[in-house]
Amino acid sequence: MSIDKEKLSPMMQKYLETKEEYKDSIVFYRLGDFYEMFFDDAITASRELELTLTGKDCGLEERAPMCRSSTSCC
């Protein structure tokens, strides 16, 4: 997936920086009371963990695929 990082919000830029360090892992990014996953991680996690796949405004034309799980489950 090709993403223009310059157009992303600062939070999403940080997420992708972290993802670059852990390319072979699903990154659970903690935001408040939730762990959120984005882009390909969200698609995989939503399918495997039976979480609802939604989207998040991130600065791109299309919403980024996103899913979340509450911190109380993990």
C-alpha positions as a Markdown table, in Angstrom:
| # | Residue | x | y | z |
|---|---|---|---|---|
| 1 | Met | 0.0 | 0.0 | 0.0 |
| 2 | Ser | 1.5 | 3.3 | -1.1 |
| 3 | Ile | 0.7 | 6.2 | 1.3 |
| 4 | Asp | 1.7 | 9.8 | 1.0 |
| 5 | Lys | 2.9 | 10.4 | 4.6 |
| 6 | Glu | 3.1 | 14.1 | 4.0 |
| 7 | Lys | -0.7 | 14.3 | 3.8 |
| 8 | Leu | -1.3 | 12.3 | 7.0 |
| 9 | Ser | -2.2 | 13.7 | 10.4 |
| 10 | Pro | 0.7 | 13.7 | 12.9 |
| 11 | Met | -0.9 | 10.8 | 14.8 |
| 12 | Met | -1.1 | 8.7 | 11.7 |
| 13 | Gln | 2.5 | 9.7 | 10.7 |
| 14 | Lys | 3.7 | 8.4 | 14.1 |
| 15 | Tyr | 1.7 | 5.2 | 13.6 |
| 16 | Leu | 3.4 | 4.5 | 10.3 |
| 17 | Glu | 6.8 | 5.2 | 11.8 |
| 18 | Thr | 6.1 | 2.6 | 14.5 |
| 19 | Lys | 4.8 | 0.2 | 11.8 |
| 20 | Glu | 8.0 | 0.6 | 9.9 |
| 21 | Glu | 9.9 | -0.7 | 12.9 |
| 22 | Tyr | 7.6 | -3.7 | 13.3 |
| 23 | Lys | 6.7 | -4.7 | 9.7 |
| 24 | Asp | 6.0 | -8.3 | 10.5 |
| 25 | Ser | 3.6 | -7.5 | 13.4 |
| 26 | Ile | 0.1 | -6.1 | 13.8 |
| 27 | Val | 0.6 | -2.8 | 15.6 |
| 28 | Phe | -2.1 | -2.2 | 18.3 |
| 29 | Tyr | -1.9 | 1.6 | 18.8 |
| 30 | Arg | -3.3 | 2.7 | 22.1 |
| 31 | Leu | -5.6 | 5.8 | 21.8 |
| 32 | Gly | -7.4 | 6.5 | 25.1 |
| 33 | Asp | -9.4 | 3.4 | 26.1 |
| 34 | Phe | -8.9 | 1.6 | 22.8 |
| 35 | Tyr | -6.3 | -0.2 | 20.9 |
| 36 | Glu | -6.6 | 0.8 | 17.2 |
| 37 | Met | -5.2 | -0.8 | 14.1 |
| 38 | Phe | -5.0 | 0.9 | 10.7 |
| 39 | Phe | -4.6 | 0.1 | 7.1 |
| 40 | Asp | -3.6 | -3.6 | 6.3 |
| 41 | Asp | -3.3 | -4.4 | 10.0 |
| 42 | Ala | -6.9 | -3.3 | 10.5 |
| 43 | Ile | -8.1 | -5.5 | 7.6 |
| 44 | Thr | -6.3 | -8.5 | 9.0 |
| 45 | Ala | -7.2 | -7.9 | 12.6 |
| 46 | Ser | -10.9 | -7.3 | 11.8 |
| 47 | Arg | -11.1 | -10.6 | 9.9 |
| 48 | Glu | -9.1 | -12.7 | 12.4 |
| 49 | Leu | -10.4 | -11.2 | 15.7 |
| 50 | Glu | -13.9 | -10.6 | 14.4 |
| 51 | Leu | -13.8 | -6.9 | 15.0 |
| 52 | Thr | -15.8 | -4.4 | 13.0 |
| 53 | Leu | -13.8 | -2.8 | 10.2 |
| 54 | Thr | -14.5 | 1.0 | 9.9 |
| 55 | Gly | -12.5 | 4.0 | 8.8 |
| 56 | Lys | -10.8 | 7.0 | 10.3 |
| 57 | Asp | -10.1 | 10.4 | 8.7 |
| 58 | Cys | -6.4 | 10.6 | 8.5 |
| 59 | Gly | -5.7 | 13.5 | 6.0 |
| 60 | Leu | -6.0 | 11.4 | 2.8 |
| 61 | Glu | -8.9 | 11.6 | 0.4 |
| 62 | Glu | -10.2 | 8.2 | 1.6 |
| 63 | Arg | -10.6 | 7.1 | 5.2 |
| 64 | Ala | -8.0 | 4.8 | 6.5 |
| 65 | Pro | -9.3 | 1.3 | 7.3 |
| 66 | Met | -9.5 | 1.0 | 11.1 |
| 67 | Cys | -10.6 | -1.4 | 13.7 |
| 68 | Arg | -10.5 | -1.1 | 17.5 |
| 69 | Ser | -10.6 | -3.2 | 20.6 |
| 70 | Ser | -11.1 | -1.9 | 24.2 |
| 71 | Thr | -8.2 | -2.0 | 26.6 |
| 72 | Ser | -10.3 | -4.1 | 28.9 |
| 73 | Cys | -10.2 | -7.1 | 26.6 |
| 74 | Cys | -6.4 | -7.4 | 26.3 |
